[in-house]
Amino acid sequence: MDEDECEHLLPIGQCGLCKPPPQGVLKHGWRTKGGRAYHNDPDCDWLRKGHSRSRRQGKETHDAVRVRWADIDPAEVQPCEFCCTPLWLRRHGKIPDSPSTAVEASPAGKPCQVREGGEWWPGTLTWEPTRRTDGRWWANVRYRRDDREITGVKSEQDLRKHR
């Protein structure tokens, strides 16, 4: 095996089985059939809210099933903005809370605007080193929305230069 290849003979960082999930996302999580979010927690508040909204709209709901992040198509499913964050991981004992081992959601990064809920919010981004299989560039982002700091991963379609 070459030093620049994983055990599956792919370049380091490009293998879906070996590549680590984005910060704040566990290797194994939960999603529902037809759902567009990947959850660290099968009892996530936002997952329950999504079910409630679907029922109000007369749609069928499905139980959350356990999945691996490596099996998720990032063009179809995004990490939940509520339970897929470093803060959630620390709060639930998934990572240590000590300053020496705390995980930052995204380094300082470049100034940008992040689209969320049909609006643009000021933030910063750090691009992933290569395009994903969907052909898009993705970035770790940190932004403020309604006086809350939010971290996550967004595709190029939801990002633009800071104005």
N, C-alpha and C positions, 0 to 999 in steps of 0.2 A: 504494500500500500504506500503510495506517494504521500509525503508530508502535507501536501496541499490538497489532499483528497480525504473525504470521510470514509467510513467503512463500506459505504455503498458505491464507492468509486466516483463520487461527484465532487466538484470543487467545494471547499469548506464554505459554509454559509448558504449554499444553494440547495442542499438536500432538505426536503420537507420533513424527513424523519429525524435528521440530526440538528437542523437549525432550531435554535431556541425560540420560543414564542416571544412576542413583543413584551416589553416591561409591563407588569401588572396582570399578565395573563398566565394562568396555570397550564401545564402541558395537557391535563385532562380537564374537561369542563362539561357544559350542558348546553343543549339547544333543542328547540322544538321543530317538528316537521313544518317546513315552510317559514320558520322563523329566520329573521335576518341578524340576530345577535347571538354571540357566543358568551355564555355566562360562566363565571367561576363558581357560582352558587346556585344549586337547583331551586332554592327558595328566595332568589333575588327579588327585591321589591319591584324592580322595573319589569321583571318577567311576569310577576303577578299582575302588574298594572296593564301590561300588554294583553294578557289573557282577558282581563276585565273589559278592556276596550274592544277586543274582538267579539266578546259575547254581546256587548251593547250594540255592535254593528251587525249582529246576527250571524257571525262567522263561527265556524267550528274551531275548537281549541284542541291542542295536543299536549300530552305529557312531555316534559323535558327528558331527553335521553342523554346518557353519558357519551361523549365523543372526545377524540384527541385533537388538539390544535393542529397537528401535522396533517390531519385529514380534512381540514376546513379549506374551502376555496375563498380566499380573501375578497374576491369579486362579489361573492354572495353573502358572506357573513362577516360582521365586524365585531370586535370586542365590545361588550356592554360598557357604557360609560359610567355605570354605577358600581358594578362589582369587579370590573377588570382594571383596577388601578393599584398602584403601589400602596396607597393609603388603605384601601380595603384589605390588601394582603397583610399589612402590618396589624391592622385592627383585629383581624381574625387569626392572628398567630401563624400565618403562612411564611412570613419572613421576619427576622429579628428587627426590633425597633431601636437598637443601639446606633448612635451616630456613626460608628466606624463601619457598620454593615448596611446602613440604610440605603435603599435603592432610590435613585432619583428618576423621576418619570422621563425626563428628557433633559439633556444638557442645555446650557444657555441657548444655543441655537440661533438661527437667523430670525429677525422680525418678520411676521407674516400676518395674514388674516385667515381665520378658520371659519368655514361655513357650518353652521349648526342651527337647525330649526328654521331654515330659510333666511337667517341673518348672518352677517359677518362680524366676527369678534377678534379683537387684537390678541396676538399670541406670538409664540416662537416655534420654530420647527427644526428638526434635524433629519435630513433625508436618509433613507436606508441606502446601502451601497449599490444595490442593483435593482432593476425593475423586477416586479413579481411576475408570476406566470400569466396574470391577466393583462400584461403589457403596460401596466401603470406604474408610476413612481409612487412610493408610499413614504410617509414621514411620521416620526414620533412628534407629537405636538403638545404644547402646554398653552392654555389660553384662559382668559377670564370671561365668564358669562354670568350676568346678574350677580356680581360680587362673589362668585365662587370660582376657585381655580380648578380647571378640568385638565386632565391629561388623557392622552389616548393615541390612537394611530388613525391617520386619515390619508386618503388617496389624493393624488394631484388635483382631482376634480373639485375637492373641497378646500383647496388652498390657493392663496394668491399673495403676491408681493405686498408688503406693508405700504400703505399710502400715506 
